[in-house]
Amino acid sequence: MDMSRRIVPALSLESLPRRQSGVVASIDWARLADPEARRLRELGFDEGVAVEVLHRATLGSGPIACRIGRMTVALRRVVAGAIHVAPAAG
């Protein structure tokens, strides 16, 4: 067993700190309605994709703006909560 690799638990995109990059570890498709899941797939959300939280609405339940590739997208918090990310190394 290689002990040199540090295991970092995945956290939801909703709780990823602002301006921190991460990599999508998994998406809980069962938590999403079909239109939401289809939209995420169309936008390119999938395992291994880099993502960064850019901004959160000042209201606690407002949307989260994040960057995926060269796009900036706004996600509802419940959708962001279904996306699990691992913080980027470095």
Biopython code that builds the backbone (N, CA, C, O; Angstrom):
import numpy as np
from Bio.PDB.StructureBuilder import StructureBuilder

atoms = [
    (1, "MET", "N", (0.835, -1.183, 0.000)),
    (1, "MET", "CA", (0.000, 0.000, 0.000)),
    (1, "MET", "C", (0.880, 1.247, 0.000)),
    (1, "MET", "O", (1.803, 1.362, 0.806)),
    (2, "ASP", "N", (0.595, 2.164, -0.893)),
    (2, "ASP", "CA", (1.383, 3.388, -1.038)),
    (2, "ASP", "C", (0.909, 4.422, -0.024)),
    (2, "ASP", "O", (-0.176, 4.978, -0.191)),
    (3, "MET", "N", (1.672, 4.694, 1.000)),
    (3, "MET", "CA", (1.293, 5.627, 2.052)),
    (3, "MET", "C", (1.681, 7.069, 1.711)),
    (3, "MET", "O", (1.359, 7.989, 2.462)),
    (4, "SER", "N", (2.372, 7.272, 0.578)),
    (4, "SER", "CA", (2.800, 8.616, 0.209)),
    (4, "SER", "C", (1.640, 9.437, -0.353)),
    (4, "SER", "O", (1.704, 10.666, -0.364)),
    (5, "ARG", "N", (0.596, 8.781, -0.814)),
    (5, "ARG", "CA", (-0.564, 9.501, -1.336)),
    (5, "ARG", "C", (-1.515, 9.835, -0.200)),
    (5, "ARG", "O", (-1.932, 8.956, 0.555)),
    (6, "ARG", "N", (-1.845, 11.078, -0.089)),
    (6, "ARG", "CA", (-2.773, 11.510, 0.946)),
    (6, "ARG", "C", (-4.198, 11.361, 0.430)),
    (6, "ARG", "O", (-4.507, 11.821, -0.669)),
    (7, "ILE", "N", (-5.054, 10.737, 1.193)),
    (7, "ILE", "CA", (-6.440, 10.565, 0.790)),
    (7, "ILE", "C", (-7.232, 11.765, 1.295)),
    (7, "ILE", "O", (-7.264, 12.044, 2.493)),
    (8, "VAL", "N", (-7.871, 12.470, 0.360)),
    (8, "VAL", "CA", (-8.656, 13.644, 0.702)),
    (8, "VAL", "C", (-10.113, 13.301, 0.440)),
    (8, "VAL", "O", (-10.475, 12.971, -0.690)),
    (9, "PRO", "N", (-10.953, 13.372, 1.465)),
    (9, "PRO", "CA", (-12.361, 13.041, 1.248)),
    (9, "PRO", "C", (-13.039, 14.064, 0.346)),
    (9, "PRO", "O", (-12.709, 15.250, 0.366)),
    (10, "ALA", "N", (-13.986, 13.582, -0.438)),
    (10, "ALA", "CA", (-14.740, 14.475, -1.315)),
    (10, "ALA", "C", (-15.742, 15.276, -0.491)),
    (10, "ALA", "O", (-16.273, 14.781, 0.503)),
    (11, "LEU", "N", (-15.995, 16.505, -0.905)),
    (11, "LEU", "CA", (-17.003, 17.332, -0.274)),
    (11, "LEU", "C", (-17.922, 17.834, -1.369)),
    (11, "LEU", "O", (-17.583, 17.747, -2.549)),
    (12, "SER", "N", (-19.062, 18.349, -1.004)),
    (12, "SER", "CA", (-19.999, 18.815, -2.028)),
    (12, "SER", "C", (-19.490, 20.127, -2.629)),
    (12, "SER", "O", (-18.781, 20.898, -1.982)),
    (13, "LEU", "N", (-19.868, 20.348, -3.866)),
    (13, "LEU", "CA", (-19.501, 21.600, -4.529)),
    (13, "LEU", "C", (-20.079, 22.788, -3.755)),
    (13, "LEU", "O", (-19.501, 23.875, -3.742)),
    (14, "GLU", "N", (-21.207, 22.567, -3.121)),
    (14, "GLU", "CA", (-21.846, 23.603, -2.313)),
    (14, "GLU", "C", (-20.944, 24.069, -1.168)),
    (14, "GLU", "O", (-20.993, 25.235, -0.778)),
    (15, "SER", "N", (-20.125, 23.166, -0.630)),
    (15, "SER", "CA", (-19.279, 23.530, 0.515)),
    (15, "SER", "C", (-17.815, 23.783, 0.137)),
    (15, "SER", "O", (-16.996, 24.065, 1.012)),
    (16, "LEU", "N", (-17.477, 23.686, -1.143)),
    (16, "LEU", "CA", (-16.113, 23.992, -1.581)),
    (16, "LEU", "C", (-15.859, 25.483, -1.360)),
    (16, "LEU", "O", (-16.674, 26.310, -1.768)),
    (17, "PRO", "N", (-14.748, 25.836, -0.724)),
    (17, "PRO", "CA", (-14.469, 27.262, -0.471)),
    (17, "PRO", "C", (-14.374, 28.070, -1.766)),
    (17, "PRO", "O", (-13.964, 27.561, -2.809)),
    (18, "ARG", "N", (-14.758, 29.324, -1.672)),
    (18, "ARG", "CA", (-14.705, 30.239, -2.816)),
    (18, "ARG", "C", (-13.267, 30.374, -3.309)),
    (18, "ARG", "O", (-12.324, 30.428, -2.519)),
    (19, "ARG", "N", (-13.122, 30.426, -4.613)),
    (19, "ARG", "CA", (-11.833, 30.567, -5.307)),
    (19, "ARG", "C", (-10.914, 29.352, -5.145)),
    (19, "ARG", "O", (-9.727, 29.432, -5.461)),
    (20, "GLN", "N", (-11.442, 28.242, -4.662)),
    (20, "GLN", "CA", (-10.646, 27.020, -4.584)),
    (20, "GLN", "C", (-11.078, 26.092, -5.710)),
    (20, "GLN", "O", (-12.270, 25.906, -5.958)),
    (21, "SER", "N", (-10.102, 25.520, -6.379)),
    (21, "SER", "CA", (-10.394, 24.582, -7.453)),
    (21, "SER", "C", (-10.589, 23.186, -6.895)),
    (21, "SER", "O", (-10.065, 22.837, -5.837)),
    (22, "GLY", "N", (-11.341, 22.412, -7.619)),
    (22, "GLY", "CA", (-11.561, 21.023, -7.246)),
    (22, "GLY", "C", (-11.778, 20.197, -8.503)),
    (22, "GLY", "O", (-11.861, 20.722, -9.612)),
    (23, "VAL", "N", (-11.866, 18.903, -8.299)),
    (23, "VAL", "CA", (-12.119, 17.978, -9.392)),
    (23, "VAL", "C", (-13.365, 17.193, -9.030)),
    (23, "VAL", "O", (-13.486, 16.695, -7.911)),
    (24, "VAL", "N", (-14.287, 17.080, -9.963)),
    (24, "VAL", "CA", (-15.522, 16.346, -9.698)),
    (24, "VAL", "C", (-15.177, 14.888, -9.434)),
    (24, "VAL", "O", (-14.622, 14.204, -10.295)),
    (25, "ALA", "N", (-15.513, 14.418, -8.231)),
    (25, "ALA", "CA", (-15.260, 13.026, -7.855)),
    (25, "ALA", "C", (-16.446, 12.148, -8.230)),
    (25, "ALA", "O", (-16.271, 11.026, -8.704)),
    (26, "SER", "N", (-17.655, 12.665, -8.014)),
    (26, "SER", "CA", (-18.864, 11.926, -8.377)),
    (26, "SER", "C", (-20.046, 12.881, -8.370)),
    (26, "SER", "O", (-19.982, 13.983, -7.825)),
    (27, "ILE", "N", (-21.118, 12.429, -8.986)),
    (27, "ILE", "CA", (-22.365, 13.186, -8.991)),
    (27, "ILE", "C", (-23.467, 12.225, -8.582)),
    (27, "ILE", "O", (-23.593, 11.136, -9.142)),
    (28, "ASP", "N", (-24.259, 12.630, -7.611)),
    (28, "ASP", "CA", (-25.369, 11.809, -7.134)),
    (28, "ASP", "C", (-26.577, 12.080, -8.040)),
    (28, "ASP", "O", (-27.445, 12.890, -7.713)),
    (29, "TRP", "N", (-26.615, 11.394, -9.173)),
    (29, "TRP", "CA", (-27.652, 11.625, -10.181)),
    (29, "TRP", "C", (-29.050, 11.373, -9.623)),
    (29, "TRP", "O", (-30.010, 12.005, -10.063)),
    (30, "ALA", "N", (-29.178, 10.459, -8.660)),
    (30, "ALA", "CA", (-30.490, 10.119, -8.101)),
    (30, "ALA", "C", (-31.109, 11.299, -7.341)),
    (30, "ALA", "O", (-32.331, 11.368, -7.208)),
    (31, "ARG", "N", (-30.292, 12.219, -6.846)),
    (31, "ARG", "CA", (-30.799, 13.391, -6.104)),
    (31, "ARG", "C", (-31.319, 14.480, -7.025)),
    (31, "ARG", "O", (-31.934, 15.441, -6.562)),
    (32, "LEU", "N", (-31.080, 14.343, -8.330)),
    (32, "LEU", "CA", (-31.439, 15.393, -9.277)),
    (32, "LEU", "C", (-32.648, 14.998, -10.117)),
    (32, "LEU", "O", (-32.823, 13.829, -10.462)),
    (33, "ALA", "N", (-33.471, 15.977, -10.437)),
    (33, "ALA", "CA", (-34.571, 15.759, -11.371)),
    (33, "ALA", "C", (-33.971, 15.553, -12.764)),
    (33, "ALA", "O", (-32.861, 16.007, -13.041)),
    (34, "ASP", "N", (-34.698, 14.878, -13.620)),
    (34, "ASP", "CA", (-34.188, 14.595, -14.973)),
    (34, "ASP", "C", (-33.728, 15.840, -15.728)),
    (34, "ASP", "O", (-32.659, 15.810, -16.338)),
    (35, "PRO", "N", (-34.498, 16.940, -15.712)),
    (35, "PRO", "CA", (-34.007, 18.136, -16.428)),
    (35, "PRO", "C", (-32.703, 18.696, -15.854)),
    (35, "PRO", "O", (-31.848, 19.172, -16.601)),
    (36, "GLU", "N", (-32.555, 18.639, -14.525)),
    (36, "GLU", "CA", (-31.319, 19.124, -13.904)),
    (36, "GLU", "C", (-30.140, 18.245, -14.293)),
    (36, "GLU", "O", (-29.067, 18.751, -14.620)),
    (37, "ALA", "N", (-30.334, 16.934, -14.260)),
    (37, "ALA", "CA", (-29.262, 16.000, -14.623)),
    (37, "ALA", "C", (-28.868, 16.185, -16.092)),
    (37, "ALA", "O", (-27.683, 16.179, -16.425)),
    (38, "ARG", "N", (-29.852, 16.348, -16.955)),
    (38, "ARG", "CA", (-29.572, 16.553, -18.382)),
    (38, "ARG", "C", (-28.787, 17.848, -18.583)),
    (38, "ARG", "O", (-27.849, 17.886, -19.381)),
    (39, "ARG", "N", (-29.161, 18.907, -17.868)),
    (39, "ARG", "CA", (-28.451, 20.187, -18.000)),
    (39, "ARG", "C", (-26.998, 20.058, -17.561)),
    (39, "ARG", "O", (-26.100, 20.572, -18.228)),
    (40, "LEU", "N", (-26.759, 19.371, -16.436)),
    (40, "LEU", "CA", (-25.380, 19.180, -15.981)),
    (40, "LEU", "C", (-24.554, 18.431, -17.020)),
    (40, "LEU", "O", (-23.410, 18.793, -17.294)),
    (41, "ARG", "N", (-25.139, 17.392, -17.592)),
    (41, "ARG", "CA", (-24.415, 16.627, -18.621)),
    (41, "ARG", "C", (-24.122, 17.492, -19.844)),
    (41, "ARG", "O", (-23.031, 17.424, -20.410)),
    (42, "GLU", "N", (-25.094, 18.301, -20.246)),
    (42, "GLU", "CA", (-24.892, 19.183, -21.399)),
    (42, "GLU", "C", (-23.814, 20.224, -21.143)),
    (42, "GLU", "O", (-23.104, 20.631, -22.062)),
    (43, "LEU", "N", (-23.693, 20.657, -19.886)),
    (43, "LEU", "CA", (-22.674, 21.640, -19.526)),
    (43, "LEU", "C", (-21.288, 21.014, -19.359)),
    (43, "LEU", "O", (-20.289, 21.727, -19.258)),
    (44, "GLY", "N", (-21.229, 19.688, -19.332)),
    (44, "GLY", "CA", (-19.942, 19.015, -19.238)),
    (44, "GLY", "C", (-19.565, 18.532, -17.855)),
    (44, "GLY", "O", (-18.426, 18.112, -17.647)),
    (45, "PHE", "N", (-20.487, 18.576, -16.897)),
    (45, "PHE", "CA", (-20.180, 18.070, -15.557)),
    (45, "PHE", "C", (-20.092, 16.554, -15.611)),
    (45, "PHE", "O", (-21.042, 15.883, -16.014)),
    (46, "ASP", "N", (-18.957, 16.024, -15.207)),
    (46, "ASP", "CA", (-18.715, 14.585, -15.161)),
    (46, "ASP", "C", (-17.506, 14.339, -14.277)),
    (46, "ASP", "O", (-16.785, 15.276, -13.938)),
    (47, "GLU", "N", (-17.281, 13.107, -13.905)),
    (47, "GLU", "CA", (-16.132, 12.768, -13.065)),
    (47, "GLU", "C", (-14.832, 13.181, -13.749)),
    (47, "GLU", "O", (-14.654, 12.989, -14.952)),
    (48, "GLY", "N", (-13.926, 13.756, -12.949)),
    (48, "GLY", "CA", (-12.610, 14.149, -13.453)),
    (48, "GLY", "C", (-12.529, 15.555, -14.008)),
    (48, "GLY", "O", (-11.446, 15.998, -14.390)),
    (49, "VAL", "N", (-13.629, 16.262, -14.063)),
    (49, "VAL", "CA", (-13.654, 17.613, -14.620)),
    (49, "VAL", "C", (-13.279, 18.623, -13.539)),
    (49, "VAL", "O", (-13.733, 18.518, -12.400)),
    (50, "ALA", "N", (-12.451, 19.599, -13.899)),
    (50, "ALA", "CA", (-12.048, 20.649, -12.956)),
    (50, "ALA", "C", (-13.174, 21.666, -12.807)),
    (50, "ALA", "O", (-13.847, 22.014, -13.777)),
    (51, "VAL", "N", (-13.366, 22.133, -11.581)),
    (51, "VAL", "CA", (-14.413, 23.099, -11.277)),
    (51, "VAL", "C", (-13.900, 24.049, -10.194)),
    (51, "VAL", "O", (-13.080, 23.668, -9.359)),
    (52, "GLU", "N", (-14.393, 25.283, -10.218)),
    (52, "GLU", "CA", (-13.982, 26.281, -9.223)),
    (52, "GLU", "C", (-15.198, 27.105, -8.823)),
    (52, "GLU", "O", (-15.944, 27.559, -9.690)),
    (53, "VAL", "N", (-15.410, 27.306, -7.533)),
    (53, "VAL", "CA", (-16.485, 28.158, -7.045)),
    (53, "VAL", "C", (-16.016, 29.606, -7.146)),
    (53, "VAL", "O", (-14.982, 29.971, -6.586)),
    (54, "LEU", "N", (-16.777, 30.422, -7.858)),
    (54, "LEU", "CA", (-16.410, 31.821, -8.041)),
    (54, "LEU", "C", (-17.149, 32.750, -7.094)),
    (54, "LEU", "O", (-16.573, 33.715, -6.592)),
    (55, "HIS", "N", (-18.421, 32.463, -6.848)),
    (55, "HIS", "CA", (-19.234, 33.387, -6.066)),
    (55, "HIS", "C", (-20.434, 32.652, -5.484)),
    (55, "HIS", "O", (-20.960, 31.716, -6.087)),
    (56, "ARG", "N", (-20.852, 33.087, -4.312)),
    (56, "ARG", "CA", (-22.078, 32.593, -3.689)),
    (56, "ARG", "C", (-22.998, 33.780, -3.464)),
    (56, "ARG", "O", (-22.542, 34.870, -3.118)),
    (57, "ALA", "N", (-24.280, 33.570, -3.659)),
    (57, "ALA", "CA", (-25.256, 34.617, -3.368)),
    (57, "ALA", "C", (-25.193, 34.941, -1.881)),
    (57, "ALA", "O", (-24.911, 34.069, -1.059)),
    (58, "THR", "N", (-25.455, 36.193, -1.544)),
    (58, "THR", "CA", (-25.381, 36.598, -0.142)),
    (58, "THR", "C", (-26.468, 35.938, 0.692)),
    (58, "THR", "O", (-26.279, 35.723, 1.889)),
    (59, "LEU", "N", (-27.584, 35.617, 0.091)),
    (59, "LEU", "CA", (-28.621, 34.886, 0.807)),
    (59, "LEU", "C", (-28.208, 33.419, 0.886)),
    (59, "LEU", "O", (-27.670, 32.870, -0.076)),
    (60, "GLY", "N", (-28.456, 32.793, 2.016)),
    (60, "GLY", "CA", (-27.994, 31.431, 2.241)),
    (60, "GLY", "C", (-28.493, 30.394, 1.261)),
    (60, "GLY", "O", (-27.847, 29.362, 1.075)),
    (61, "SER", "N", (-29.641, 30.644, 0.621)),
    (61, "SER", "CA", (-30.179, 29.639, -0.290)),
    (61, "SER", "C", (-30.041, 30.046, -1.753)),
    (61, "SER", "O", (-30.611, 29.398, -2.631)),
    (62, "GLY", "N", (-29.301, 31.097, -2.018)),
    (62, "GLY", "CA", (-29.145, 31.588, -3.383)),
    (62, "GLY", "C", (-28.202, 30.717, -4.198)),
    (62, "GLY", "O", (-27.596, 29.787, -3.667)),
    (63, "PRO", "N", (-28.077, 31.014, -5.486)),
    (63, "PRO", "CA", (-27.253, 30.204, -6.378)),
    (63, "PRO", "C", (-25.749, 30.358, -6.129)),
    (63, "PRO", "O", (-25.291, 31.276, -5.449)),
    (64, "ILE", "N", (-25.013, 29.421, -6.709)),
    (64, "ILE", "CA", (-23.551, 29.409, -6.647)),
    (64, "ILE", "C", (-23.037, 29.538, -8.078)),
    (64, "ILE", "O", (-23.450, 28.780, -8.956)),
    (65, "ALA", "N", (-22.142, 30.487, -8.315)),
    (65, "ALA", "CA", (-21.515, 30.631, -9.626)),
    (65, "ALA", "C", (-20.215, 29.849, -9.611)),
    (65, "ALA", "O", (-19.400, 30.002, -8.702)),
    (66, "CYS", "N", (-20.025, 29.017, -10.612)),
    (66, "CYS", "CA", (-18.787, 28.245, -10.674)),
    (66, "CYS", "C", (-18.264, 28.206, -12.105)),
    (66, "CYS", "O", (-18.998, 28.427, -13.068)),
    (67, "ARG", "N", (-16.997, 27.924, -12.207)),
    (67, "ARG", "CA", (-16.344, 27.830, -13.505)),
    (67, "ARG", "C", (-16.077, 26.360, -13.809)),
    (67, "ARG", "O", (-15.536, 25.623, -12.985)),
    (68, "ILE", "N", (-16.463, 25.961, -14.997)),
    (68, "ILE", "CA", (-16.137, 24.630, -15.511)),
    (68, "ILE", "C", (-15.595, 24.861, -16.911)),
    (68, "ILE", "O", (-16.299, 25.351, -17.794)),
    (69, "GLY", "N", (-14.353, 24.505, -17.095)),
    (69, "GLY", "CA", (-13.696, 24.819, -18.360)),
    (69, "GLY", "C", (-13.601, 26.329, -18.504)),
    (69, "GLY", "O", (-13.083, 27.012, -17.621)),
    (70, "ARG", "N", (-14.103, 26.848, -19.620)),
    (70, "ARG", "CA", (-14.084, 28.295, -19.842)),
    (70, "ARG", "C", (-15.442, 28.925, -19.580)),
    (70, "ARG", "O", (-15.628, 30.121, -19.808)),
    (71, "MET", "N", (-16.397, 28.126, -19.100)),
    (71, "MET", "CA", (-17.754, 28.623, -18.846)),
    (71, "MET", "C", (-17.940, 29.003, -17.388)),
    (71, "MET", "O", (-17.324, 28.421, -16.496)),
    (72, "THR", "N", (-18.787, 29.977, -17.163)),
    (72, "THR", "CA", (-19.252, 30.301, -15.826)),
    (72, "THR", "C", (-20.727, 29.947, -15.789)),
    (72, "THR", "O", (-21.511, 30.427, -16.609)),
    (73, "VAL", "N", (-21.103, 29.103, -14.832)),
    (73, "VAL", "CA", (-22.493, 28.666, -14.721)),
    (73, "VAL", "C", (-23.000, 28.920, -13.306)),
    (73, "VAL", "O", (-22.233, 28.896, -12.344)),
    (74, "ALA", "N", (-24.292, 29.161, -13.197)),
    (74, "ALA", "CA", (-24.940, 29.330, -11.900)),
    (74, "ALA", "C", (-25.713, 28.058, -11.597)),
    (74, "ALA", "O", (-26.467, 27.565, -12.435)),
    (75, "LEU", "N", (-25.524, 27.537, -10.407)),
    (75, "LEU", "CA", (-26.209, 26.316, -9.986)),
    (75, "LEU", "C", (-27.015, 26.582, -8.727)),
    (75, "LEU", "O", (-26.570, 27.300, -7.832)),
    (76, "ARG", "N", (-28.200, 26.000, -8.667)),
    (76, "ARG", "CA", (-28.958, 26.057, -7.426)),
    (76, "ARG", "C", (-28.189, 25.269, -6.372)),
    (76, "ARG", "O", (-27.451, 24.343, -6.707)),
    (77, "ARG", "N", (-28.353, 25.624, -5.122)),
    (77, "ARG", "CA", (-27.602, 24.956, -4.048)),
    (77, "ARG", "C", (-27.900, 23.470, -3.964)),
    (77, "ARG", "O", (-27.000, 22.677, -3.686)),
    (78, "VAL", "N", (-29.146, 23.077, -4.199)),
    (78, "VAL", "CA", (-29.489, 21.654, -4.124)),
    (78, "VAL", "C", (-28.752, 20.874, -5.227)),
    (78, "VAL", "O", (-28.361, 19.727, -5.014)),
    (79, "VAL", "N", (-28.566, 21.482, -6.383)),
    (79, "VAL", "CA", (-27.828, 20.837, -7.476)),
    (79, "VAL", "C", (-26.347, 20.767, -7.113)),
    (79, "VAL", "O", (-25.718, 19.723, -7.285)),
    (80, "ALA", "N", (-25.785, 21.869, -6.611)),
    (80, "ALA", "CA", (-24.380, 21.888, -6.202)),
    (80, "ALA", "C", (-24.121, 20.877, -5.082)),
    (80, "ALA", "O", (-23.021, 20.331, -4.986)),
    (81, "GLY", "N", (-25.124, 20.626, -4.238)),
    (81, "GLY", "CA", (-24.979, 19.665, -3.164)),
    (81, "GLY", "C", (-24.890, 18.227, -3.645)),
    (81, "GLY", "O", (-24.391, 17.362, -2.925)),
    (82, "ALA", "N", (-25.370, 17.963, -4.858)),
    (82, "ALA", "CA", (-25.313, 16.613, -5.423)),
    (82, "ALA", "C", (-23.995, 16.341, -6.139)),
    (82, "ALA", "O", (-23.731, 15.208, -6.542)),
    (83, "ILE", "N", (-23.170, 17.367, -6.300)),
    (83, "ILE", "CA", (-21.882, 17.225, -6.977)),
    (83, "ILE", "C", (-20.797, 17.126, -5.916)),
    (83, "ILE", "O", (-20.627, 18.042, -5.111)),
    (84, "HIS", "N", (-20.062, 16.018, -5.911)),
    (84, "HIS", "CA", (-19.010, 15.792, -4.926)),
    (84, "HIS", "C", (-17.665, 16.050, -5.579)),
    (84, "HIS", "O", (-17.365, 15.510, -6.644)),
    (85, "VAL", "N", (-16.852, 16.886, -4.929)),
    (85, "VAL", "CA", (-15.553, 17.265, -5.482)),
    (85, "VAL", "C", (-14.434, 16.939, -4.505)),
    (85, "VAL", "O", (-14.633, 16.897, -3.291)),
    (86, "ALA", "N", (-13.273, 16.714, -5.058)),
    (86, "ALA", "CA", (-12.057, 16.569, -4.268)),
    (86, "ALA", "C", (-11.242, 17.843, -4.499)),
    (86, "ALA", "O", (-11.010, 18.214, -5.649)),
    (87, "PRO", "N", (-10.807, 18.515, -3.448)),
    (87, "PRO", "CA", (-10.003, 19.729, -3.638)),
    (87, "PRO", "C", (-8.774, 19.440, -4.496)),
    (87, "PRO", "O", (-8.133, 18.399, -4.352)),
    (88, "ALA", "N", (-8.459, 20.366, -5.381)),
    (88, "ALA", "CA", (-7.296, 20.210, -6.254)),
    (88, "ALA", "C", (-6.016, 20.274, -5.433)),
    (88, "ALA", "O", (-5.918, 21.055, -4.486)),
    (89, "ALA", "N", (-5.050, 19.463, -5.791)),
    (89, "ALA", "CA", (-3.760, 19.460, -5.098)),
    (89, "ALA", "C", (-2.995, 20.725, -5.442)),
    (89, "ALA", "O", (-3.102, 21.258, -6.547)),
    (90, "GLY", "N", (-2.237, 21.185, -4.492)),
    (90, "GLY", "CA", (-1.369, 22.319, -4.760)),
    (90, "GLY", "C", (-1.820, 23.486, -4.055)),
    (90, "GLY", "O", (-1.206, 24.548, -4.161)),
]
sb = StructureBuilder()
sb.init_structure("model")
sb.init_model(0)
sb.init_chain("A")
sb.init_seg("    ")
for serial, (resi, resn, name, xyz) in enumerate(atoms, 1):
    if name == "N":
        sb.init_residue(resn, " ", resi, " ")
    sb.init_atom(name, np.array(xyz, "f"), 0.0, 1.0, " ", f" {name:<3s}", serial, name[0])
structure = sb.get_structure()
